[in-house]
Amino acid sequence: MFGPYTGFILPSYAVSALVIVIMIVRIMLQYKAQQREIARLEAAGIKRRSAK
């Protein structure tokens, strides 16, 4: 069923999937941190230029 290169291909797919999941989680955490920072700055009275 599996060819002679299965030992190389399956770990490659696993590592690639793991890297993609880590990148997605990191992006989500950075997004939440940026949203908190924006809220903190707006609460301090600093407005966005785009809010004009």
PyMOL commands that set and color helices and strands:
alter all, ss='L'
color gray80, all
select helices_A, chain A and resi 6-43+49-51
alter helices_A, ss='H'
color red, helices_A
deselect
rebuild
show_as cartoon
